[in-house]
Amino acid sequence: MMSNTFGRILRLTTFGESHGPAIGGVLDGFPADISIDFNRIRHQLARRRPGQSAVTTARTEADEPEFLSGVFEGKSTGAPIAFLIRNADKRSTDYDELRQVFRPGHADETYTAKYGHRDHRGGGRSSARETANWVLAGALAAHLLPDVRVMAYTCQIGDIRLPADAVFSPDDIDKYPTRMPHPIASSSAEELIADLKEQGDSVGGKVAVRVIGLPAGLGEPIFDKLHARLAHAMMTINATRAFEIGSGTRAASMRGSEHNDMPADSQTFATNHSGGVLGGISSGRELAFEVTFKPTASIAKEQKALDAEGNVVDLAVRGRHDPCVVPRAVPVVEAMTWLVLADFYLLNRIHTLY
């Protein structure tokens, strides 16, 4: 299996399966002499971990990281940072009937077509369990840009949207199980998720990201545009279906005179349709994008499925699954944003040497 590495200068290589003994990774290219905030890392992992609320899967994992190399006396050494996260709460027998059945909406069929032999327990390598590695690595990457703030939050679940005029701070996001920082909208979304969970169904939604304090000049002009790398990172996350920066798909119905961002004065702009990126390079203004997630594919509601022999069978997926992936996807989106930004930051440092 190839393509287990992400990044150019700051390179993350990961390993592990959902029901194996552990998952983990190696983050290479991380500079030396950086003081590591281990509490920040644990906090971010806790935001992603399963079993944190009624709107997430009931699987319980401590997600306590073990650092194997690259960190000494609380600081990075410049060597590859290797880490491990053990899998503790596994119920592999929940997946016995899926050994010869392809779950609708999953990678079972395509992994079998590509590799011929797959780990059917919780999806194996295709499981979102893998994203714990990314959250840990993203929390490390955030150390390299201390003056930049990345704020990810839920802006939609089903047809319930965060009001456009909602005012909130980063601290408000985690006050709500849905991570939709609005009391009425979040309550409505919780009710929707609970109702669908009772029906054995699921729902999708969107995560919005705002990056504040990002300097101008990050990104490469042709094949490594900042927004292209962000799209790559976000579309890598399990269950993603769309990435939109700035005006996104709304740009299709706009005029050029509407879409061009006009300065309000010498310091501010009246709009941000560009999303903070021009020509593939950060403009120094707020970086803004949204990521769309599909409904969770593993549902208890009975559906039609194909087995390995090509027969149509009835299937109700057992096991413990998120009725909506969006709340736990928020820290994953945040982490992948940090990995992209830190990678470009290090690339710019190389540019200044030549």
N, C-alpha and C positions, 0 to 999 in steps of 0.2 A: 504494500500500500504506500503510495507516494503522496506528496502534497500535505505533509503534516507540519510544515514550517511556514510561519507568517512573518513578514517584515524584510527589510533590506539591510539596514545597519543594526537595528535592535531586532533580533531574530528569536522568535518563540517556536520551539519544537515541542510537541506534546505527545503523550502516549496514554493508553489505558482504555478500558471498556466499562460500561455501566455496571456490570455485575462481576467484574474482575476484582482482584484483591485491592487494587489502588489505581488512581489516575495520577498524572504528574507531568512535569515538563522541565525544559532547560531554556532559560532566557540568556542569550548570548549577546555581547555587545554593550552590556550595561556598564557605564563608567565606574571607575574606582572611587573610593573615599566618599560615597554618598551615605549619610546616616539613614538607616531604614526604620520607618515607623511601623512596627509590627502590629500595633493596635489598629492602625488604619487598614492594614491588610485583613486582619480578622474581622473588622467591621464590614468591609466590602463583601467578604465571603459570607458573613451572616445575612446580609441583604439578599444574596442569591440562593442560599441553602434551602432545601426542601423542608416542609413541615413548619413553616414560620407563621402561617395563619390559615383561616378557614377557606381562603380562596386559592390555596396552593395544594400540591400533592401532600399526602400524609406520610410519605417516606421521611425518615428522620436521619440526618447525617450531621455530625459535629463539624465537619469540614475544617479540622484543625491542621494547618500546614506544617510539614516537616521540611526544613531547609537542609540540604545535603552538602552543598558547596556554594562558594561565591560570596558568602557572608561571614565575617569574622569580627567579633567584638562589636556587633551592632552596625557595622559598616560594610558596604560592598567592597570587594577586593579587585574587581576588574575581571575576575575569572567567571566562567559561566555559572549562573545561579540555577542550581538544580533543586527541585522541590517535589514533594510527594503529598498526596491527599488520599487517605485510606477510605475505602468503601466499607461501611459497617452494617448498614440496615438493608441487606439484600434479601429479596424473596424470589429467588430464581425459579422456584416451582410454579409461580404465577404464569410463567411463560412456556410451560411444557407443551401446551397444545399449539403453540405458534411455531414449533420446529419445522413443520411442513405446510404452514399457512402464511400467506402474505397479507399483512394488515393493510387495509385501505389507507392511502395517504402517507405511507411510510417508505423507508428505503429498503425494506425487505426484498422486494422483487428486483430492484436494480443492483443491490449488493450481491445477490445470488447470480444475476446475469454477468456481473463484472468479475467476481472472485470465485464463484462456484461453491464456496464454503463460507458460511456466515455464523456469527454469534447471535442466536435468536433471543438471548436473555436481555430484555429491555432495549433491544436495538443494538447492543454491543457498542461499537465505535461510533455509530450514527446517533447515539443518545445525547440529549442535552446535558447529561451528566458531565460531559467533556468541558462544558463552558465554565466550570469551577476553575479549571486551569487558566482560562483567559482572564477571569476576574482577578485572580492572584497576580498574574503578570501585568494586568492593567493597573493595579494598585501600585506595583513597583514602578511602572512607567510614569505614573503621575508625579513621582519624586523629582523627575527631571524638568518639570515645568511648574515650579511652585507658585508662580504668579498668575497661572491660568486656572480658571474655574470651569469645570464641565458639569452641567446640570441636565440630567436626563429625568424624564417624568412621563407618566401615562397621560396622554391627551385624548384617548378614545378607547372605549370598550364596547363592542357591538355598535349600537346606534347612539350610545350615550357619549357625549363629547364634553370635554373641559370647556367651560364658557370662555369666549374669546377675550373677555375683559377680566378674567380671573387674575387676582394679584396674590402672589405667594413668594416665599423665600425658599432657598434650598433646604432649610431645616423643616419646612412644612411637608415636604414630599413623603417622608417615611412615617408621618403621623397617620396615614391612611393605608389600610391593607392593600388597596388597589394601586397605590402610589399615584393616584389622581388627586392633586392637591386642591380639592374643593369639597366641602362637607356634603352638599346636596348631590352633586354628580357622583362622588365616590360611593355614597350610600345607595344610590340607584344602581350603580354598577355592581356593588356587592350583592344586592338583591337579585339582579339578573344572573350573576354567576352561580349563586346558591340555587336558584330555580333550575338552571340548566344542568347543574351537577346532580340534582335530584332526578332529573329526567334521563340522566346518563349521557348528556350531550356537553358541548363546549362552545366557546365563543372566541373571536379574535379581537384585535384592536391595534392601537398605534402608540409608539413611544416618540416623544419629541425631545430634541437635544438643543441646548443653547450653550455655546462656548464663549466665555467672556474673558477678555484680556489676552487673546491670542495675537501675537505679533504679526505684522505683515511679512510676506516673503516665504512662507512655508508652502511647499509644493513644487512640482516640476512642470514645465510648460507643455509637454507633449504627452507621452505615454504614462506619466506618473503624476497626473493632475491630482491635487488634493482631494477634490470631490470624487474622483474616480477611485482612489484608494479607500476613501471612506465608504463608497458604495460596495466595493469588494469586501471590506471588513463587515459591513452590516448584512450583506447578502450571504455571508458565511454563517451567520447565526441561525441556528435551527428555527424553522417555521417562518422565516422572513419571506415576504412576497413583494415588497416594494421599498425603494429608497427615493426620497424626494428632498432636494435641497432648495432653500429659498422658496420661490413661488411654486416649485414642483410642477405638477401637471396643470395647475391653473394657468401657467404661462401660455398654454395652447389657445386660450380664448382672450388673451390680452393683446393690446397694441404696443408697438415699440415705445411710443411716447408714454405709455403707462408703466411699462416694465423697467425702463431705465431708472436706476436709483438717482434721485436728484438731491443735491445738498440743501439742507435747511439753513445752514450757516457754515462757517469755516470749520466747525468741529463735529457736526452731526448731519445725518442724512434723514430725509423724510420717510423713506421706505428701505426695505432690505430684501428686495426680490432676488438679488444675486446670492443671498445666503452667506455672504462674507467671503466669497471666492470669485475671483476674476481671472480668466485665462488659466485656470487651474492652480492659482497661487492665492494664498490668504491675503485679504485686503487690509487686515487690522481691525475691521469692524466685526460685529458679532457673527459667529458661525452658527447657522441655524439649519437644521434638517429634521426629517421625520422618517421613521421606519415602521412599516406595516407588517403585522404578524397574522398568520392564518389561525383559525380555530385549532385547538389541540386535536391531532389525528386519532390518538388513543381514547376511545370513548366506550362506555359500558352499553350504550344503546346498540341493539342488534343491527348488523349491516350485512350486505353481501360481500364476499371476498373470494379470492382465488387461492387454491392450494397449489402445491408444487407440481401436481399432475395436470393442472389446468382446469380443474373442476370448480364450479361455483358452489360455495358453502356459506352457511350462516355463521356469523362471528360476532360475539360480544367480547371486547377486550377486557380481560381481568387485569388486576394490578392497581398500583397507585399512581395517578396521573393528575396533572394540573388541569382543572376545568377551563382555565385561561392562562396562557403562558406569559402574558404581558407584564404583570407585576414583578415576576422574577426575572424577566428579560431586561428590565430597566438597568440594573447594575452591570449586566452583560454588555448592553449597548454602550454604557459609559466606559467600561473597560476597553472595548475595542476602539473607541474614540481616542482614549489615552495612548494606546499602542501605536495608532497611526500618527498622532501628533508628535509623540516622543521620537518616533522613527525619523520623521521629517526634520525635527529639531536637530538631531544628531547628524543628519545628512547636510544640513546647513552649516554646522560646525566644521565639517570636512571641506565644504566649499570655501570657507574663509581661509583655509590653510593653503589654497592653491590659486 
